[in-house]
Amino acid sequence: MKPVSVLILAFLISSVFASCDSREIQGDPVTISKDVLLDKVKGGWAGQVIGCTYGGPTEFQWNGTMIGDHVPIPWDDTRMLWYYENSPGLYDDVYMDLTFVEVFEKYGIDAPDSLHALAFARAGYPLWHANQAARYNILNGIMPPESGFWKYNPHADDIDFQIEADFAGLMSPGMVNAASDVAWRLGHIMNYGDGVYGGVYVAAMYALAFVNNDMEFIVREALKTIPPQSEFYQCIQDVITSYEKDPDDWKSAWFDAQKKWTYDKGCPDGVFRPFNIDAKINAAYIVIGLLYGKGDYGATIDISTRCGYDSDCNPANAAGILGTMLGYSQIPDYWKQGLDKVEDLNMVHTDMSLNRVYEVGLGHALQMVERNGGSIDGDQVTLPSQVPNVMPLEIGFEGIYPKSRSRVGVSLVGSDNEHTLQIEGCGFVIGGRAVKEVQLPDSTLEVEVYIDDELFEVAKLPTLSLVRRHEVTWKYDLPEGAHAIRLVPRDLPDGYRVELGDCIVYTTQVPGKRTYY
């Protein structure tokens, strides 16, 4: 594992270079009115809620398969309000966005990463995957960028920042590098490598959507921010190639992506399972919607949804990007039905409604315009267009490969029982959770983790779901070979237990082709 000081230094250097480069090469400026700018900001924010709501009932119901055309997906003017009132957790990709916006509004657009990190870590809304792993890290003293680094966060390649990076593009109209810089900096709170690239790419598409009406150009131009050596770049480029070969058959593009890019290397919930919340494959489904939707709002949302997997977040990104390109006023009334019922309601655990963020978002965009060399003259805003710069190369889970997944299925109770696993490989992840009887107060349970008879860590496992540790324990950089993992509970009170789930073993050996006998 890299020393913490080295990791911080590398991140700071790459961030400085990215920030400096974004102001060196610029294209021709674009001038628009404040009314048009506001209309596009509104289109982006409203689009997220529209897309997320439409895909809500399908989320992770179709894993590894598309949603057939024969499957109805309901839409009417009651859908948004129902989710706001009954299942607000659906909008995790929106309320996370709004948390960043609130920090910028309170502390200024130069607010440091630490304030953003603490704001979402201490928020009262539920989180999952990379976000939740980062929340646990931050609350336990592991701050950005380590909070998102793959050796500290087993979900580093997951979709999390990708679904909540919209704000970075919406506050950077036309300024693709400014959007990328914000996304690069804040994306490392909860992600690394491909997980961060997903957010950078989404933010770049939003920024470009302010000044371009050609979705094919937006998709291609935004990809220039991503290093070609990354799997994220290669996955999206494959989708673009599929579109070039046949621009009328999105299902062929889906099959091409499915065959090549649906393996999950890192996320413990997706390894050797059909579930997949990896950033790149879900980003592919955003792009399939944007390209094959051909500017039609309903087709874009529907295609992105019917690709499956995270089929509420993907259409939310697609609908927001297209909504920015079209503007709020040009989103068809059919898709805006029900918005009027929720636009004045604060998103759960935030002090921000859609109507509020429309105005606040415009203010942040105007500040970023002036910050990046643009100008404001009365009602006219001159946007400093930028030629995309490539972000630094990062590769998560580098040099390791999942080898096996097996059920542990053991509960640790008291203090006199323990469990030992024998593995053959270079790393492991042991899933599970801390559990209490209903009538008991929440507590933090402790388990000593020994690797080859040496104490590796004391895993602290809260029973409170809001601040839970996503996995019991993990380590990725052991010497290749045989290892014994021993878990010893520390004085667990009556009524409390630690349930051990699956154990995933990693190896440095590259998987070969399967042989059939």
C-alpha positions in Angstrom: 0.0 0.0 0.0 1.2 3.5 -0.8 2.2 5.5 2.2 -0.6 8.1 2.9 1.8 11.0 2.5 2.8 9.8 -1.0 -0.8 9.3 -2.0 -1.7 12.8 -0.9 1.3 14.3 -2.7 0.5 12.5 -6.0 -3.1 13.6 -5.8 -2.2 17.2 -5.1 0.3 17.3 -7.9 -2.1 15.8 -10.5 -4.8 18.2 -9.3 -2.6 21.2 -9.7 -1.5 20.2 -13.2 -5.1 19.6 -14.2 -6.2 22.9 -12.8 -3.4 24.8 -14.5 -3.8 23.1 -17.9 -7.5 24.0 -18.0 -6.7 27.6 -18.5 -4.0 27.3 -21.0 -5.9 26.2 -24.2 -9.2 27.8 -25.0 -11.4 27.8 -28.0 -13.8 30.6 -29.3 -16.0 32.1 -26.6 -19.8 31.7 -26.7 -22.2 34.5 -25.7 -25.7 33.7 -24.4 -28.2 35.6 -22.3 -28.8 35.0 -18.6 -32.3 33.8 -19.4 -31.0 31.1 -21.7 -28.3 30.2 -19.2 -30.9 29.8 -16.5 -33.2 27.8 -18.8 -30.3 25.3 -19.4 -29.4 25.1 -15.7 -33.0 24.3 -14.9 -33.1 21.8 -17.7 -30.2 19.9 -16.2 -31.5 19.8 -12.6 -35.1 19.0 -13.6 -33.9 16.4 -16.0 -32.1 14.5 -13.2 -35.3 14.2 -11.3 -37.4 13.2 -14.3 -35.0 10.5 -15.4 -34.5 9.1 -11.9 -38.2 9.0 -11.3 -38.9 7.2 -14.6 -36.4 4.5 -14.0 -37.1 4.2 -10.3 -39.3 1.1 -10.4 -36.8 -0.8 -12.6 -33.6 -0.1 -10.6 -31.5 -3.3 -10.4 -34.5 -5.4 -11.4 -32.9 -6.3 -14.7 -29.3 -7.3 -14.1 -27.3 -8.5 -17.1 -30.4 -8.3 -19.3 -32.2 -5.4 -21.1 -35.8 -4.5 -20.2 -37.9 -5.7 -23.1 -40.0 -3.3 -25.1 -43.1 -5.2 -23.9 -42.5 -4.2 -20.3 -44.5 -1.1 -19.4 -42.9 1.6 -17.4 -45.5 3.9 -15.9 -45.4 7.7 -16.2 -47.9 10.3 -15.0 -48.2 13.4 -13.0 -48.2 11.5 -9.6 -44.9 9.7 -9.9 -42.4 12.4 -8.6 -44.5 13.4 -5.6 -45.0 9.7 -4.6 -41.3 9.1 -4.5 -40.6 12.4 -2.7 -43.1 11.4 0.0 -42.7 7.6 0.2 -39.3 6.6 -1.1 -37.0 9.7 -1.1 -33.9 7.4 -1.0 -34.5 6.9 -4.7 -33.0 10.4 -5.3 -29.5 9.6 -3.7 -27.9 10.9 -7.0 -29.8 14.2 -6.5 -29.4 14.9 -2.8 -25.7 14.1 -3.0 -25.4 16.7 -5.7 -27.3 19.2 -3.6 -25.0 18.6 -0.7 -22.1 19.8 -2.8 -24.1 22.7 -4.0 -25.0 23.7 -0.4 -21.3 23.6 0.6 -20.3 25.9 -2.3 -23.2 28.2 -1.5 -22.2 28.4 2.2 -18.4 28.5 1.9 -17.8 29.8 -1.6 -16.8 28.0 -4.8 -13.3 27.5 -3.4 -14.6 25.4 -0.5 -12.0 22.7 0.3 -12.6 19.0 -0.2 -12.7 18.4 3.5 -15.9 20.5 3.9 -17.7 18.6 1.2 -16.5 15.3 2.6 -17.7 16.2 6.1 -21.0 17.5 4.9 -22.1 14.3 3.2 -20.5 12.1 5.8 -22.6 13.7 8.5 -25.8 14.0 6.5 -28.9 12.1 7.6 -29.6 10.4 4.3 -28.8 6.7 3.6 -25.9 5.9 1.3 -24.5 2.8 -0.4 -21.4 1.4 -2.0 -18.5 3.8 -2.5 -20.4 6.7 -0.9 -21.1 4.7 2.3 -17.5 3.3 2.4 -16.2 6.8 2.1 -18.7 8.0 4.8 -17.3 5.4 7.2 -13.7 6.3 6.3 -14.3 10.0 6.8 -16.1 9.5 10.1 -13.2 7.4 11.3 -10.5 9.9 10.3 -9.6 8.7 6.8 -10.1 11.9 4.7 -9.9 12.5 0.9 -8.3 11.4 -1.2 -7.6 8.2 0.9 -11.3 7.9 1.6 -11.9 6.9 -2.1 -8.6 5.1 -2.7 -9.2 1.5 -3.7 -7.1 -0.1 -1.0 -9.2 1.8 1.6 -12.5 1.6 -0.3 -13.5 -1.7 -2.0 -16.1 0.2 -4.0 -13.7 2.7 -5.6 -14.7 1.8 -9.2 -18.4 1.9 -8.5 -20.9 4.4 -10.0 -21.2 6.7 -7.0 -19.6 9.9 -8.1 -20.7 9.4 -11.7 -24.4 9.7 -10.6 -23.8 12.8 -8.5 -21.3 14.8 -10.6 -24.0 16.7 -12.5 -23.4 19.7 -10.3 -19.8 20.1 -11.6 -20.9 20.4 -15.2 -24.0 22.6 -14.4 -21.8 25.1 -12.6 -19.3 25.2 -15.5 -21.3 26.2 -18.6 -19.2 25.6 -21.7 -16.1 25.2 -19.6 -15.2 21.5 -20.0 -11.9 21.7 -18.1 -13.4 23.7 -15.3 -16.0 21.0 -14.9 -13.4 18.2 -15.1 -11.3 20.0 -12.4 -14.1 20.2 -9.9 -15.1 16.6 -10.6 -11.5 15.3 -10.4 -11.1 17.0 -7.0 -14.4 16.0 -5.4 -14.6 12.6 -7.0 -11.7 11.4 -5.0 -13.8 11.8 -1.8 -15.5 8.5 -2.6 -13.9 7.0 -5.8 -10.7 6.3 -7.6 -9.7 5.6 -11.2 -12.6 4.5 -13.3 -15.0 5.6 -10.6 -13.7 9.2 -10.8 -13.5 9.1 -14.6 -17.3 8.4 -14.6 -17.9 11.7 -12.8 -15.4 13.6 -14.9 -17.0 12.4 -18.1 -20.6 13.2 -17.0 -19.5 16.6 -15.8 -17.8 17.3 -19.1 -20.8 16.3 -21.1 -23.0 18.7 -19.0 -20.5 21.5 -19.6 -20.5 21.0 -23.3 -24.3 20.7 -23.5 -24.5 24.4 -22.7 -22.9 25.4 -26.0 -23.5 22.5 -28.4 -26.6 21.1 -30.0 -25.0 18.0 -31.4 -25.2 15.1 -29.0 -22.7 13.0 -31.0 -20.2 15.8 -30.7 -20.8 16.2 -26.9 -20.3 12.5 -26.3 -17.1 12.3 -28.3 -15.6 15.6 -27.1 -16.2 14.9 -23.4 -14.3 11.6 -23.8 -11.2 13.5 -24.6 -11.0 14.3 -20.9 -10.4 10.6 -20.1 -7.0 8.9 -20.6 -7.2 6.4 -23.4 -5.3 3.8 -21.4 -8.2 3.5 -18.9 -10.8 0.9 -19.3 -13.5 3.6 -18.8 -12.3 5.3 -22.0 -12.1 2.0 -23.9 -15.6 1.0 -22.8 -17.2 4.3 -24.0 -15.2 4.3 -27.2 -16.6 0.8 -27.9 -20.1 2.2 -27.6 -19.3 5.0 -30.0 -17.8 2.5 -32.4 -21.0 0.4 -32.2 -23.1 3.5 -32.9 -21.0 4.4 -35.9 -21.5 0.9 -37.3 -25.2 0.9 -36.8 -26.8 4.1 -35.5 -30.3 2.7 -35.5 -29.9 -0.5 -33.3 -29.2 0.3 -29.7 -29.7 -3.3 -28.7 -26.6 -4.3 -30.8 -24.6 -1.7 -28.9 -25.9 -3.1 -25.6 -24.9 -6.6 -26.6 -21.4 -5.5 -27.6 -21.0 -3.8 -24.2 -22.5 -6.6 -22.3 -20.1 -9.2 -23.9 -17.0 -7.2 -23.1 -17.4 -4.9 -20.2 -19.7 -6.4 -17.6 -17.2 -8.2 -15.4 -16.8 -6.6 -12.0 -13.4 -6.7 -10.5 -13.7 -4.7 -7.4 -17.2 -4.2 -5.9 -17.7 -7.0 -3.4 -21.5 -7.0 -4.2 -20.9 -7.6 -7.9 -17.9 -9.9 -8.1 -19.0 -13.2 -9.7 -22.6 -12.1 -9.6 -25.0 -10.5 -12.2 -25.3 -7.4 -10.1 -23.1 -4.6 -11.5 -22.8 -1.1 -10.3 -19.4 -0.5 -11.9 -19.0 3.0 -13.4 -18.0 2.2 -16.9 -20.7 -0.2 -17.9 -23.4 2.0 -16.5 -21.8 5.0 -18.2 -22.0 3.0 -21.4 -25.8 2.8 -20.8 -26.0 6.6 -20.4 -24.2 7.0 -23.7 -26.3 4.5 -25.5 -29.4 6.5 -24.4 -27.8 9.8 -25.5 -26.6 8.6 -28.9 -29.5 6.3 -30.0 -32.1 8.7 -28.5 -31.0 11.2 -31.2 -32.2 14.2 -29.3 -35.7 12.8 -28.6 -36.2 13.3 -24.8 -38.5 10.3 -24.3 -36.4 7.9 -26.4 -33.2 9.0 -24.6 -34.7 8.3 -21.2 -36.4 5.1 -22.2 -33.4 3.5 -23.9 -31.0 4.4 -21.1 -33.5 2.9 -18.6 -34.1 -0.3 -20.7 -30.3 -1.0 -20.7 -30.8 -2.3 -17.1 -28.5 -2.4 -14.0 -28.6 1.1 -12.3 -31.6 2.0 -14.4 -32.7 5.0 -12.5 -29.4 6.8 -12.2 -28.3 6.2 -15.8 -31.5 7.9 -17.3 -31.1 10.6 -14.7 -27.7 11.5 -16.1 -28.9 11.2 -19.7 -32.0 13.2 -19.1 -30.0 15.9 -17.3 -27.5 16.2 -20.0 -30.1 16.4 -22.8 -32.2 18.7 -20.6 -29.2 21.0 -20.4 -28.8 21.0 -24.2 -32.5 21.6 -24.8 -33.2 23.9 -21.9 -36.1 23.5 -19.4 -38.5 25.3 -21.7 -37.9 22.7 -24.5 -38.4 19.6 -22.4 -41.7 18.2 -23.6 -44.6 18.9 -21.3 -45.3 15.1 -21.1 -42.0 14.6 -19.3 -42.4 17.6 -17.0 -45.8 16.6 -15.7 -45.7 16.4 -11.9 -42.6 18.7 -11.6 -44.8 21.5 -10.3 -45.8 19.4 -7.4 -42.2 18.9 -6.1 -40.2 21.9 -7.3 -40.8 23.8 -4.0 -40.1 20.7 -1.8 -36.7 20.4 -0.2 -34.9 17.2 -1.2 -34.6 14.8 1.8 -32.1 15.9 4.4 -31.1 19.1 2.5 -32.3 22.7 2.7 -32.5 22.8 -1.1 -35.5 22.4 -3.5 -35.4 22.4 -7.2 -36.6 26.0 -7.5 -33.9 27.0 -5.0 -31.1 25.2 -6.8 -32.2 26.7 -10.2 -31.3 30.1 -8.8 -28.3 29.0 -6.7 -27.0 27.0 -9.6 -27.2 30.0 -11.9 -25.2 32.1 -9.4 -22.5 29.5 -9.2 -22.3 29.2 -13.0 -21.8 33.0 -13.2 -19.1 32.9 -10.6 -17.3 30.2 -12.5 -17.6 32.1 -15.8 -15.8 35.1 -14.3 -13.3 32.8 -12.5 -12.3 31.2 -15.8 -11.8 34.3 -17.9 -15.4 34.8 -19.1 -17.4 38.0 -18.7 -20.8 39.3 -17.7 -22.2 42.4 -19.4 -25.7 43.2 -18.3 -27.8 40.3 -19.6 -25.1 38.8 -21.8 -22.8 36.1 -20.5 -19.6 35.2 -22.5 -18.6 31.6 -21.8 -14.9 30.9 -22.2 -15.0 27.6 -24.2 -12.1 25.2 -23.5 -10.4 22.5 -25.5 -10.6 19.4 -23.3 -7.5 18.3 -21.3 -6.8 14.7 -20.3 -7.0 13.8 -16.7 -4.1 11.9 -15.1 -4.1 8.1 -15.4 -5.3 6.1 -12.4 -6.0 2.4 -12.3 -7.8 0.8 -9.3 -7.4 -2.8 -8.3 -4.3 -2.9 -10.5 -2.6 -6.2 -10.9 -5.1 -8.3 -8.9 -8.0 -10.4 -10.1 -10.9 -12.1 -8.2 -10.3 -15.8 -7.9 -13.1 -17.3 -5.9 -16.2 -16.4 -3.9 -17.5 -18.6 -1.1 -20.0 -18.4 1.7 -18.7 -18.1 5.2 -22.1 -18.0 6.9 -20.8 -17.8 10.5 -22.0 -15.5 13.3 -19.5 -14.3 15.9 -21.0 -13.8 19.3 -19.6 -13.2 22.8 -15.8 -13.2 23.2 -14.8 -16.9 23.3 -15.6 -17.9 19.7 -13.6 -17.1 16.6 -13.4 -18.1 13.0 -10.5 -18.9 10.7 -10.4 -18.9 6.9 -7.7 -20.4 4.8 -7.1 -18.7 1.5 -4.7 -19.1 -1.4 -4.1 -15.8 -3.1 -2.9 -12.2 -2.7 -5.9 -10.6 -1.0 -9.4 -11.0 0.3 -12.7 -9.2 1.2 -14.9 -10.6 3.9 -18.5 -9.3 3.8 -20.9 -9.2 6.6 -22.5 -6.8 9.2 -22.9 -6.0 12.8 -26.4 -6.9 14.2 -28.3 -6.2 17.4 -31.6 -7.4 18.8 -34.4 -4.9 18.0 -34.9 -3.6 21.6 -31.2 -2.9 22.2 -29.4 0.4 21.6 -27.0 0.8 18.6 -23.4 0.1 19.4 -20.0 -0.3 17.6 -18.8 -3.9 17.8 -15.1 -4.8 17.5 -13.5 -7.8 15.8 -9.7 -8.4 15.8 -8.5 -9.5 12.4 -5.3 -11.6 12.3 -3.5 -12.4 9.1 -1.0 -15.3 9.5 -1.2 -14.8 13.3 -0.3 -11.1 13.1 -2.9 -8.5 14.2 -3.9 -6.7 11.0 -6.6 -4.4 12.4 -9.4 -4.1 14.9 -12.5 -3.8 12.7 -15.0 -1.4 14.2 -18.5 -2.3 13.0 -21.4 0.0 13.9 -24.9 -1.6 14.1 -26.4 1.6 13.0 -27.0 1.3 9.2 -26.4 5.0 8.6 -22.7 4.8 9.6 -22.1 1.1 8.9 -18.9 -0.4 7.5 -19.8 -1.9 4.2 -17.5 -4.9 4.6 -16.1 -6.6 7.8 -12.5 -6.5 6.6 -10.3 -6.6 3.5 -6.7 -6.5 2.3 -5.5 -6.6 -1.3 -1.7 -6.6 -1.1 -0.6 -9.8 0.5 2.2 -11.9 -0.9 0.7 -14.5 -3.3 0.3 -17.7 -1.5 -1.4 -19.4 1.4 -2.8 -17.3 4.3 -4.8 -17.8 7.4 -7.4 -15.1 8.3 -8.6 -15.3 11.9 -11.5 -13.2 13.2 -11.8 -12.8 17.0 -14.7 -10.8 18.5 -14.0 -8.5 21.4 -16.5 -9.0 24.2 -19.7 -8.7 22.2 -22.6 -8.1 24.7 -25.6 -10.4 24.8 -27.9 -9.6 21.9 -25.2 -8.4 19.6 -23.4 -10.4 16.9 -21.3 -10.1 13.8 -22.5 -12.0 10.8 -19.9 -13.0 8.3 -21.1 -13.2 4.7 -19.1 -14.1 1.6 -15.3 -14.3 1.3 -13.8 -13.1 -2.1 -10.2 -14.2 -2.7 -7.9 -12.2 -5.1 -4.9 -13.4 -7.0 -2.1 -11.8 -9.0 -2.5 -14.4 -11.7 -4.3 -13.3 -14.8 -7.4 -15.4 -15.5 -7.0 -17.7 -18.5 -9.7 -18.9 -20.9 -12.0 -21.5 -19.4 -11.4 -25.0 -20.6 -14.4 -27.3 -21.1 -14.0 -31.1 -20.6 
